[in-house]
Amino acid sequence: MMRLFWMVCLATSLLTGCAVISVADAATSLAVGVVKTTVKIAGAVVDVAIPDEDTEENPAK
């Protein structure tokens, strides 16, 4: 019984490191997603604010 207790304690201490890495990975993924979305929105705003000259004067052939 004592051996099982120590194995559970050891496993628990090792898994806390995995949990910390998992939380850090989730936070990083969220930050990257936010930056990608912000860049896409900013690009769309710039496309709307600065129209292409070719579309009005010289239509594509």
PQR file of N, CA, C, O and H, with PARSE charges and radii, in Angstrom:
ATOM      1  N   MET A   1       0.828  -1.197   0.000 -0.4000 1.5000
ATOM      2  CA  MET A   1       0.000   0.000   0.000 -0.0000 2.0000
ATOM      3  C   MET A   1       0.870   1.258   0.000  0.5500 1.7000
ATOM      4  O   MET A   1       0.560   2.244  -0.668 -0.5500 1.4000
ATOM      5  N   MET A   2       1.960   1.202   0.760 -0.4000 1.5000
ATOM      6  CA  MET A   2       2.844   2.361   0.837 -0.0000 2.0000
ATOM      7  C   MET A   2       3.524   2.608  -0.519  0.5500 1.7000
ATOM      8  O   MET A   2       3.759   3.753  -0.905 -0.5500 1.4000
ATOM      9  H   MET A   2       2.212   0.401   1.303  0.4000 1.0000
ATOM     10  N   ARG A   3       3.830   1.535  -1.223 -0.4000 1.5000
ATOM     11  CA  ARG A   3       4.463   1.679  -2.531 -0.0000 2.0000
ATOM     12  C   ARG A   3       3.517   2.392  -3.507  0.5500 1.7000
ATOM     13  O   ARG A   3       3.946   3.252  -4.277 -0.5500 1.4000
ATOM     14  H   ARG A   3       3.638   0.605  -0.909  0.4000 1.0000
ATOM     15  N   LEU A   4       2.250   2.034  -3.469 -0.4000 1.5000
ATOM     16  CA  LEU A   4       1.260   2.673  -4.327 -0.0000 2.0000
ATOM     17  C   LEU A   4       1.135   4.164  -3.997  0.5500 1.7000
ATOM     18  O   LEU A   4       1.006   4.994  -4.896 -0.5500 1.4000
ATOM     19  H   LEU A   4       1.902   1.336  -2.843  0.4000 1.0000
ATOM     20  N   PHE A   5       1.173   4.491  -2.726 -0.4000 1.5000
ATOM     21  CA  PHE A   5       1.102   5.889  -2.307 -0.0000 2.0000
ATOM     22  C   PHE A   5       2.258   6.695  -2.896  0.5500 1.7000
ATOM     23  O   PHE A   5       2.052   7.784  -3.430 -0.5500 1.4000
ATOM     24  H   PHE A   5       1.278   3.816  -1.995  0.4000 1.0000
ATOM     25  N   TRP A   6       3.468   6.159  -2.797 -0.4000 1.5000
ATOM     26  CA  TRP A   6       4.633   6.873  -3.311 -0.0000 2.0000
ATOM     27  C   TRP A   6       4.611   6.956  -4.831  0.5500 1.7000
ATOM     28  O   TRP A   6       5.071   7.948  -5.396 -0.5500 1.4000
ATOM     29  H   TRP A   6       3.636   5.273  -2.364  0.4000 1.0000
ATOM     30  N   MET A   7       4.088   5.940  -5.501 -0.4000 1.5000
ATOM     31  CA  MET A   7       3.979   5.991  -6.967 -0.0000 2.0000
ATOM     32  C   MET A   7       2.989   7.072  -7.395  0.5500 1.7000
ATOM     33  O   MET A   7       3.227   7.787  -8.368 -0.5500 1.4000
ATOM     34  H   MET A   7       3.714   5.134  -5.042  0.4000 1.0000
ATOM     35  N   VAL A   8       1.888   7.187  -6.674 -0.4000 1.5000
ATOM     36  CA  VAL A   8       0.896   8.220  -6.975 -0.0000 2.0000
ATOM     37  C   VAL A   8       1.479   9.611  -6.718  0.5500 1.7000
ATOM     38  O   VAL A   8       1.253  10.538  -7.496 -0.5500 1.4000
ATOM     39  H   VAL A   8       1.694   6.606  -5.883  0.4000 1.0000
ATOM     40  N   CYS A   9       2.226   9.749  -5.630 -0.4000 1.5000
ATOM     41  CA  CYS A   9       2.860  11.041  -5.333 -0.0000 2.0000
ATOM     42  C   CYS A   9       3.866  11.421  -6.419  0.5500 1.7000
ATOM     43  O   CYS A   9       3.919  12.573  -6.848 -0.5500 1.4000
ATOM     44  H   CYS A   9       2.410   8.996  -4.998  0.4000 1.0000
ATOM     45  N   LEU A  10       4.658  10.450  -6.857 -0.4000 1.5000
ATOM     46  CA  LEU A  10       5.638  10.707  -7.905 -0.0000 2.0000
ATOM     47  C   LEU A  10       4.956  11.083  -9.220  0.5500 1.7000
ATOM     48  O   LEU A  10       5.358  12.035  -9.888 -0.5500 1.4000
ATOM     49  H   LEU A  10       4.615   9.514  -6.508  0.4000 1.0000
ATOM     50  N   ALA A  11       3.927  10.329  -9.580 -0.4000 1.5000
ATOM     51  CA  ALA A  11       3.202  10.607 -10.828 -0.0000 2.0000
ATOM     52  C   ALA A  11       2.554  11.987 -10.779  0.5500 1.7000
ATOM     53  O   ALA A  11       2.568  12.717 -11.771 -0.5500 1.4000
ATOM     54  H   ALA A  11       3.600   9.555  -9.037  0.4000 1.0000
ATOM     55  N   THR A  12       1.995  12.342  -9.644 -0.4000 1.5000
ATOM     56  CA  THR A  12       1.354  13.657  -9.499 -0.0000 2.0000
ATOM     57  C   THR A  12       2.360  14.786  -9.637  0.5500 1.7000
ATOM     58  O   THR A  12       2.072  15.802 -10.271 -0.5500 1.4000
ATOM     59  H   THR A  12       1.984  11.750  -8.839  0.4000 1.0000
ATOM     60  N   SER A  13       3.531  14.617  -9.052 -0.4000 1.5000
ATOM     61  CA  SER A  13       4.542  15.672  -9.154 -0.0000 2.0000
ATOM     62  C   SER A  13       5.068  15.804 -10.583  0.5500 1.7000
ATOM     63  O   SER A  13       5.405  16.903 -11.022 -0.5500 1.4000
ATOM     64  H   SER A  13       3.765  13.792  -8.538  0.4000 1.0000
ATOM     65  N   LEU A  14       5.139  14.702 -11.299 -0.4000 1.5000
ATOM     66  CA  LEU A  14       5.597  14.771 -12.689 -0.0000 2.0000
ATOM     67  C   LEU A  14       4.535  15.376 -13.604  0.5500 1.7000
ATOM     68  O   LEU A  14       4.864  16.081 -14.558 -0.5500 1.4000
ATOM     69  H   LEU A  14       4.865  13.809 -10.942  0.4000 1.0000
ATOM     70  N   LEU A  15       3.286  15.109 -13.322 -0.4000 1.5000
ATOM     71  CA  LEU A  15       2.219  15.607 -14.182 -0.0000 2.0000
ATOM     72  C   LEU A  15       1.965  17.102 -14.003  0.5500 1.7000
ATOM     73  O   LEU A  15       1.409  17.734 -14.901 -0.5500 1.4000
ATOM     74  H   LEU A  15       3.018  14.536 -12.547  0.4000 1.0000
ATOM     75  N   THR A  16       2.353  17.677 -12.883 -0.4000 1.5000
ATOM     76  CA  THR A  16       2.154  19.119 -12.710 -0.0000 2.0000
ATOM     77  C   THR A  16       3.011  19.890 -13.705  0.5500 1.7000
ATOM     78  O   THR A  16       2.605  20.952 -14.176 -0.5500 1.4000
ATOM     79  H   THR A  16       2.804  17.164 -12.153  0.4000 1.0000
ATOM     80  N   GLY A  17       4.191  19.369 -14.030 -0.4000 1.5000
ATOM     81  CA  GLY A  17       5.017  20.008 -15.045 -0.0000 2.0000
ATOM     82  C   GLY A  17       4.333  19.996 -16.394  0.5500 1.7000
ATOM     83  O   GLY A  17       4.402  20.976 -17.136 -0.5500 1.4000
ATOM     84  H   GLY A  17       4.521  18.506 -13.647  0.4000 1.0000
ATOM     85  N   CYS A  18       3.675  18.900 -16.719 -0.4000 1.5000
ATOM     86  CA  CYS A  18       2.940  18.804 -17.983 -0.0000 2.0000
ATOM     87  C   CYS A  18       1.780  19.792 -18.012  0.5500 1.7000
ATOM     88  O   CYS A  18       1.479  20.382 -19.050 -0.5500 1.4000
ATOM     89  H   CYS A  18       3.619  18.104 -16.117  0.4000 1.0000
ATOM     90  N   ALA A  19       1.132  19.968 -16.861 -0.4000 1.5000
ATOM     91  CA  ALA A  19       0.015  20.902 -16.787 -0.0000 2.0000
ATOM     92  C   ALA A  19       0.492  22.329 -17.006  0.5500 1.7000
ATOM     93  O   ALA A  19      -0.188  23.111 -17.671 -0.5500 1.4000
ATOM     94  H   ALA A  19       1.376  19.489 -16.017  0.4000 1.0000
ATOM     95  N   VAL A  20       1.647  22.678 -16.459 -0.4000 1.5000
ATOM     96  CA  VAL A  20       2.191  24.027 -16.634 -0.0000 2.0000
ATOM     97  C   VAL A  20       2.527  24.265 -18.101  0.5500 1.7000
ATOM     98  O   VAL A  20       2.227  25.329 -18.644 -0.5500 1.4000
ATOM     99  H   VAL A  20       2.199  22.042 -15.919  0.4000 1.0000
ATOM    100  N   ILE A  21       3.141  23.293 -18.735 -0.4000 1.5000
ATOM    101  CA  ILE A  21       3.474  23.412 -20.162 -0.0000 2.0000
ATOM    102  C   ILE A  21       2.204  23.522 -20.984  0.5500 1.7000
ATOM    103  O   ILE A  21       2.144  24.295 -21.941 -0.5500 1.4000
ATOM    104  H   ILE A  21       3.385  22.429 -18.293  0.4000 1.0000
ATOM    105  N   SER A  22       1.197  22.758 -20.620 -0.4000 1.5000
ATOM    106  CA  SER A  22      -0.066  22.784 -21.348 -0.0000 2.0000
ATOM    107  C   SER A  22      -0.741  24.155 -21.251  0.5500 1.7000
ATOM    108  O   SER A  22      -1.270  24.655 -22.244 -0.5500 1.4000
ATOM    109  H   SER A  22       1.246  22.130 -19.843  0.4000 1.0000
ATOM    110  N   VAL A  23      -0.726  24.755 -20.081 -0.4000 1.5000
ATOM    111  CA  VAL A  23      -1.325  26.087 -19.902 -0.0000 2.0000
ATOM    112  C   VAL A  23      -0.535  27.135 -20.677  0.5500 1.7000
ATOM    113  O   VAL A  23      -1.119  28.018 -21.305 -0.5500 1.4000
ATOM    114  H   VAL A  23      -0.297  24.349 -19.275  0.4000 1.0000
ATOM    115  N   ALA A  24       0.786  27.041 -20.634 -0.4000 1.5000
ATOM    116  CA  ALA A  24       1.617  27.997 -21.371 -0.0000 2.0000
ATOM    117  C   ALA A  24       1.389  27.857 -22.871  0.5500 1.7000
ATOM    118  O   ALA A  24       1.343  28.856 -23.588 -0.5500 1.4000
ATOM    119  H   ALA A  24       1.261  26.324 -20.124  0.4000 1.0000
ATOM    120  N   ASP A  25       1.247  26.623 -23.347 -0.4000 1.5000
ATOM    121  CA  ASP A  25       0.996  26.388 -24.767 -0.0000 2.0000
ATOM    122  C   ASP A  25      -0.358  26.958 -25.178  0.5500 1.7000
ATOM    123  O   ASP A  25      -0.481  27.548 -26.251 -0.5500 1.4000
ATOM    124  H   ASP A  25       1.284  25.812 -22.765  0.4000 1.0000
ATOM    125  N   ALA A  26      -1.361  26.789 -24.346 -0.4000 1.5000
ATOM    126  CA  ALA A  26      -2.687  27.336 -24.645 -0.0000 2.0000
ATOM    127  C   ALA A  26      -2.656  28.861 -24.686  0.5500 1.7000
ATOM    128  O   ALA A  26      -3.288  29.469 -25.550 -0.5500 1.4000
ATOM    129  H   ALA A  26      -1.261  26.309 -23.474  0.4000 1.0000
ATOM    130  N   ALA A  27      -1.934  29.478 -23.768 -0.4000 1.5000
ATOM    131  CA  ALA A  27      -1.839  30.942 -23.748 -0.0000 2.0000
ATOM    132  C   ALA A  27      -1.115  31.453 -24.989  0.5500 1.7000
ATOM    133  O   ALA A  27      -1.504  32.467 -25.567 -0.5500 1.4000
ATOM    134  H   ALA A  27      -1.421  28.984 -23.066  0.4000 1.0000
ATOM    135  N   THR A  28      -0.069  30.753 -25.392 -0.4000 1.5000
ATOM    136  CA  THR A  28       0.667  31.148 -26.593 -0.0000 2.0000
ATOM    137  C   THR A  28      -0.195  31.012 -27.828  0.5500 1.7000
ATOM    138  O   THR A  28      -0.193  31.892 -28.689 -0.5500 1.4000
ATOM    139  H   THR A  28       0.247  29.929 -24.921  0.4000 1.0000
ATOM    140  N   SER A  29      -0.934  29.918 -27.925 -0.4000 1.5000
ATOM    141  CA  SER A  29      -1.819  29.713 -29.070 -0.0000 2.0000
ATOM    142  C   SER A  29      -2.885  30.801 -29.146  0.5500 1.7000
ATOM    143  O   SER A  29      -3.217  31.281 -30.230 -0.5500 1.4000
ATOM    144  H   SER A  29      -0.936  29.203 -27.226  0.4000 1.0000
ATOM    145  N   LEU A  30      -3.413  31.183 -27.997 -0.4000 1.5000
ATOM    146  CA  LEU A  30      -4.415  32.246 -27.966 -0.0000 2.0000
ATOM    147  C   LEU A  30      -3.817  33.574 -28.419  0.5500 1.7000
ATOM    148  O   LEU A  30      -4.440  34.305 -29.188 -0.5500 1.4000
ATOM    149  H   LEU A  30      -3.144  30.793 -27.116  0.4000 1.0000
ATOM    150  N   ALA A  31      -2.626  33.886 -27.952 -0.4000 1.5000
ATOM    151  CA  ALA A  31      -1.982  35.145 -28.342 -0.0000 2.0000
ATOM    152  C   ALA A  31      -1.696  35.173 -29.836  0.5500 1.7000
ATOM    153  O   ALA A  31      -1.893  36.202 -30.483 -0.5500 1.4000
ATOM    154  H   ALA A  31      -2.119  33.292 -27.326  0.4000 1.0000
ATOM    155  N   VAL A  32      -1.237  34.062 -30.389 -0.4000 1.5000
ATOM    156  CA  VAL A  32      -0.962  34.006 -31.833 -0.0000 2.0000
ATOM    157  C   VAL A  32      -2.260  34.174 -32.614  0.5500 1.7000
ATOM    158  O   VAL A  32      -2.283  34.868 -33.630 -0.5500 1.4000
ATOM    159  H   VAL A  32      -1.078  33.227 -29.863  0.4000 1.0000
ATOM    160  N   GLY A  33      -3.322  33.558 -32.160 -0.4000 1.5000
ATOM    161  CA  GLY A  33      -4.617  33.701 -32.827 -0.0000 2.0000
ATOM    162  C   GLY A  33      -5.120  35.133 -32.813  0.5500 1.7000
ATOM    163  O   GLY A  33      -5.662  35.613 -33.809 -0.5500 1.4000
ATOM    164  H   GLY A  33      -3.303  32.994 -31.334  0.4000 1.0000
ATOM    165  N   VAL A  34      -4.945  35.812 -31.703 -0.4000 1.5000
ATOM    166  CA  VAL A  34      -5.379  37.215 -31.588 -0.0000 2.0000
ATOM    167  C   VAL A  34      -4.573  38.089 -32.538  0.5500 1.7000
ATOM    168  O   VAL A  34      -5.135  38.963 -33.198 -0.5500 1.4000
ATOM    169  H   VAL A  34      -4.505  35.422 -30.894  0.4000 1.0000
ATOM    170  N   VAL A  35      -3.265  37.866 -32.616 -0.4000 1.5000
ATOM    171  CA  VAL A  35      -2.418  38.674 -33.500 -0.0000 2.0000
ATOM    172  C   VAL A  35      -2.786  38.426 -34.959  0.5500 1.7000
ATOM    173  O   VAL A  35      -2.870  39.373 -35.742 -0.5500 1.4000
ATOM    174  H   VAL A  35      -2.809  37.156 -32.080  0.4000 1.0000
ATOM    175  N   LYS A  36      -3.006  37.173 -35.335 -0.4000 1.5000
ATOM    176  CA  LYS A  36      -3.389  36.866 -36.718 -0.0000 2.0000
ATOM    177  C   LYS A  36      -4.699  37.547 -37.093  0.5500 1.7000
ATOM    178  O   LYS A  36      -4.825  38.108 -38.182 -0.5500 1.4000
ATOM    179  H   LYS A  36      -2.938  36.404 -34.699  0.4000 1.0000
ATOM    180  N   THR A  37      -5.667  37.496 -36.193 -0.4000 1.5000
ATOM    181  CA  THR A  37      -6.959  38.128 -36.459 -0.0000 2.0000
ATOM    182  C   THR A  37      -6.813  39.636 -36.576  0.5500 1.7000
ATOM    183  O   THR A  37      -7.427  40.246 -37.451 -0.5500 1.4000
ATOM    184  H   THR A  37      -5.564  37.040 -35.309  0.4000 1.0000
ATOM    185  N   THR A  38      -6.018  40.241 -35.719 -0.4000 1.5000
ATOM    186  CA  THR A  38      -5.808  41.688 -35.762 -0.0000 2.0000
ATOM    187  C   THR A  38      -5.138  42.099 -37.072  0.5500 1.7000
ATOM    188  O   THR A  38      -5.510  43.110 -37.668 -0.5500 1.4000
ATOM    189  H   THR A  38      -5.519  39.745 -35.009  0.4000 1.0000
ATOM    190  N   VAL A  39      -4.169  41.332 -37.515 -0.4000 1.5000
ATOM    191  CA  VAL A  39      -3.480  41.648 -38.763 -0.0000 2.0000
ATOM    192  C   VAL A  39      -4.427  41.510 -39.949  0.5500 1.7000
ATOM    193  O   VAL A  39      -4.387  42.331 -40.866 -0.5500 1.4000
ATOM    194  H   VAL A  39      -3.867  40.511 -37.031  0.4000 1.0000
ATOM    195  N   LYS A  40      -5.267  40.498 -39.947 -0.4000 1.5000
ATOM    196  CA  LYS A  40      -6.233  40.323 -41.037 -0.0000 2.0000
ATOM    197  C   LYS A  40      -7.227  41.485 -41.087  0.5500 1.7000
ATOM    198  O   LYS A  40      -7.557  41.984 -42.162 -0.5500 1.4000
ATOM    199  H   LYS A  40      -5.300  39.831 -39.203  0.4000 1.0000
ATOM    200  N   ILE A  41      -7.697  41.908 -39.917 -0.4000 1.5000
ATOM    201  CA  ILE A  41      -8.643  43.029 -39.867 -0.0000 2.0000
ATOM    202  C   ILE A  41      -7.967  44.311 -40.335  0.5500 1.7000
ATOM    203  O   ILE A  41      -8.561  45.083 -41.087 -0.5500 1.4000
ATOM    204  H   ILE A  41      -7.428  41.503 -39.043  0.4000 1.0000
ATOM    205  N   ALA A  42      -6.732  44.546 -39.900 -0.4000 1.5000
ATOM    206  CA  ALA A  42      -6.012  45.747 -40.314 -0.0000 2.0000
ATOM    207  C   ALA A  42      -5.772  45.727 -41.825  0.5500 1.7000
ATOM    208  O   ALA A  42      -5.877  46.765 -42.479 -0.5500 1.4000
ATOM    209  H   ALA A  42      -6.249  43.919 -39.290  0.4000 1.0000
ATOM    210  N   GLY A  43      -5.454  44.568 -42.381 -0.4000 1.5000
ATOM    211  CA  GLY A  43      -5.266  44.452 -43.825 -0.0000 2.0000
ATOM    212  C   GLY A  43      -6.547  44.737 -44.583  0.5500 1.7000
ATOM    213  O   GLY A  43      -6.514  45.377 -45.634 -0.5500 1.4000
ATOM    214  H   GLY A  43      -5.368  43.725 -41.850  0.4000 1.0000
ATOM    215  N   ALA A  44      -7.668  44.275 -44.070 -0.4000 1.5000
ATOM    216  CA  ALA A  44      -8.949  44.538 -44.720 -0.0000 2.0000
ATOM    217  C   ALA A  44      -9.286  46.019 -44.672  0.5500 1.7000
ATOM    218  O   ALA A  44      -9.811  46.561 -45.644 -0.5500 1.4000
ATOM    219  H   ALA A  44      -7.695  43.755 -43.216  0.4000 1.0000
ATOM    220  N   VAL A  45      -8.995  46.682 -43.564 -0.4000 1.5000
ATOM    221  CA  VAL A  45      -9.265  48.118 -43.445 -0.0000 2.0000
ATOM    222  C   VAL A  45      -8.398  48.894 -44.431  0.5500 1.7000
ATOM    223  O   VAL A  45      -8.873  49.843 -45.053 -0.5500 1.4000
ATOM    224  H   VAL A  45      -8.568  46.242 -42.774  0.4000 1.0000
ATOM    225  N   VAL A  46      -7.144  48.507 -44.580 -0.4000 1.5000
ATOM    226  CA  VAL A  46      -6.256  49.183 -45.524 -0.0000 2.0000
ATOM    227  C   VAL A  46      -6.742  48.959 -46.951  0.5500 1.7000
ATOM    228  O   VAL A  46      -6.700  49.882 -47.764 -0.5500 1.4000
ATOM    229  H   VAL A  46      -6.757  47.735 -44.074  0.4000 1.0000
ATOM    230  N   ASP A  47      -7.201  47.755 -47.269 -0.4000 1.5000
ATOM    231  CA  ASP A  47      -7.723  47.482 -48.618 -0.0000 2.0000
ATOM    232  C   ASP A  47      -8.946  48.332 -48.935  0.5500 1.7000
ATOM    233  O   ASP A  47      -9.128  48.770 -50.071 -0.5500 1.4000
ATOM    234  H   ASP A  47      -7.235  47.005 -46.609  0.4000 1.0000
ATOM    235  N   VAL A  48      -9.774  48.562 -47.938 -0.4000 1.5000
ATOM    236  CA  VAL A  48     -10.959  49.394 -48.159 -0.0000 2.0000
ATOM    237  C   VAL A  48     -10.571  50.865 -48.276  0.5500 1.7000
ATOM    238  O   VAL A  48     -11.136  51.590 -49.095 -0.5500 1.4000
ATOM    239  H   VAL A  48      -9.626  48.206 -47.015  0.4000 1.0000
ATOM    240  N   ALA A  49      -9.614  51.310 -47.465 -0.4000 1.5000
ATOM    241  CA  ALA A  49      -9.226  52.716 -47.452 -0.0000 2.0000
ATOM    242  C   ALA A  49      -8.420  53.111 -48.684  0.5500 1.7000
ATOM    243  O   ALA A  49      -8.511  54.251 -49.139 -0.5500 1.4000
ATOM    244  H   ALA A  49      -9.155  50.721 -46.800  0.4000 1.0000
ATOM    245  N   ILE A  50      -7.643  52.198 -49.225 -0.4000 1.5000
ATOM    246  CA  ILE A  50      -6.809  52.490 -50.387 -0.0000 2.0000
ATOM    247  C   ILE A  50      -7.279  51.614 -51.544  0.5500 1.7000
ATOM    248  O   ILE A  50      -6.844  50.470 -51.673 -0.5500 1.4000
ATOM    249  H   ILE A  50      -7.569  51.271 -48.855  0.4000 1.0000
ATOM    250  N   PRO A  51      -8.163  52.144 -52.384 -0.5600 1.5000
ATOM    251  CA  PRO A  51      -8.683  51.328 -53.487  0.2800 2.0000
ATOM    252  C   PRO A  51      -7.608  51.098 -54.557  0.5500 1.7000
ATOM    253  O   PRO A  51      -6.682  51.894 -54.710 -0.5500 1.4000
ATOM    254  N   ASP A  52      -7.754  50.011 -55.279 -0.4000 1.5000
ATOM    255  CA  ASP A  52      -6.842  49.716 -56.381 -0.0000 2.0000
ATOM    256  C   ASP A  52      -7.144  50.650 -57.549  0.5500 1.7000
ATOM    257  O   ASP A  52      -8.309  50.885 -57.870 -0.5500 1.4000
ATOM    258  H   ASP A  52      -8.507  49.364 -55.155  0.4000 1.0000
ATOM    259  N   GLU A  53      -6.109  51.179 -58.180 -0.4000 1.5000
ATOM    260  CA  GLU A  53      -6.297  52.075 -59.317 -0.0000 2.0000
ATOM    261  C   GLU A  53      -6.693  51.301 -60.569  0.5500 1.7000
ATOM    262  O   GLU A  53      -7.406  51.826 -61.425 -0.5500 1.4000
ATOM    263  H   GLU A  53      -5.163  50.988 -57.919  0.4000 1.0000
ATOM    264  N   ASP A  54      -6.243  50.077 -60.678 -0.4000 1.5000
ATOM    265  CA  ASP A  54      -6.511  49.293 -61.872 -0.0000 2.0000
ATOM    266  C   ASP A  54      -7.984  48.948 -62.038  0.5500 1.7000
ATOM    267  O   ASP A  54      -8.437  48.791 -63.171 -0.5500 1.4000
ATOM    268  H   ASP A  54      -5.664  49.651 -59.983  0.4000 1.0000
ATOM    269  N   THR A  55      -8.734  48.826 -60.984 -0.4000 1.5000
ATOM    270  CA  THR A  55     -10.126  48.395 -61.099 -0.0000 2.0000
ATOM    271  C   THR A  55     -11.009  49.465 -61.743  0.5500 1.7000
ATOM    272  O   THR A  55     -11.971  49.125 -62.432 -0.5500 1.4000
ATOM    273  H   THR A  55      -8.366  48.954 -60.063  0.4000 1.0000
ATOM    274  N   GLU A  56     -10.709  50.736 -61.538 -0.4000 1.5000
ATOM    275  CA  GLU A  56     -11.561  51.775 -62.083 -0.0000 2.0000
ATOM    276  C   GLU A  56     -11.089  52.249 -63.462  0.5500 1.7000
ATOM    277  O   GLU A  56     -11.905  52.381 -64.375 -0.5500 1.4000
ATOM    278  H   GLU A  56      -9.928  51.013 -60.978  0.4000 1.0000
ATOM    279  N   GLU A  57      -9.815  52.503 -63.623 -0.4000 1.5000
ATOM    280  CA  GLU A  57      -9.310  53.075 -64.861 -0.0000 2.0000
ATOM    281  C   GLU A  57      -9.001  52.016 -65.916  0.5500 1.7000
ATOM    282  O   GLU A  57      -9.415  52.150 -67.068 -0.5500 1.4000
ATOM    283  H   GLU A  57      -9.153  52.397 -62.882  0.4000 1.0000
ATOM    284  N   ASN A  58      -8.291  50.986 -65.538 -0.4000 1.5000
ATOM    285  CA  ASN A  58      -7.889  49.950 -66.474 -0.0000 2.0000
ATOM    286  C   ASN A  58      -8.388  48.586 -65.982  0.5500 1.7000
ATOM    287  O   ASN A  58      -7.713  47.916 -65.200 -0.5500 1.4000
ATOM    288  H   ASN A  58      -7.955  50.877 -64.603  0.4000 1.0000
ATOM    289  N   PRO A  59      -9.558  48.191 -66.440 -0.5600 1.5000
ATOM    290  CA  PRO A  59     -10.075  46.895 -65.972  0.2800 2.0000
ATOM    291  C   PRO A  59      -9.167  45.756 -66.430  0.5500 1.7000
ATOM    292  O   PRO A  59      -8.563  45.831 -67.500 -0.5500 1.4000
ATOM    293  N   ALA A  60      -9.076  44.728 -65.640 -0.4000 1.5000
ATOM    294  CA  ALA A  60      -8.225  43.582 -65.977 -0.0000 2.0000
ATOM    295  C   ALA A  60      -8.780  42.871 -67.197  0.5500 1.7000
ATOM    296  O   ALA A  60      -9.991  42.737 -67.374 -0.5500 1.4000
ATOM    297  H   ALA A  60      -9.567  44.667 -64.771  0.4000 1.0000
ATOM    298  N   LYS A  61      -7.853  42.421 -68.033 -0.4000 1.5000
ATOM    299  CA  LYS A  61      -8.293  41.752 -69.262 -0.0000 2.0000
ATOM    300  C   LYS A  61      -8.403  40.280 -69.069  0.5500 1.7000
ATOM    301  O   LYS A  61      -8.760  39.560 -70.001 -0.5500 1.4000
ATOM    302  H   LYS A  61      -6.870  42.530 -67.889  0.4000 1.0000
TER
END
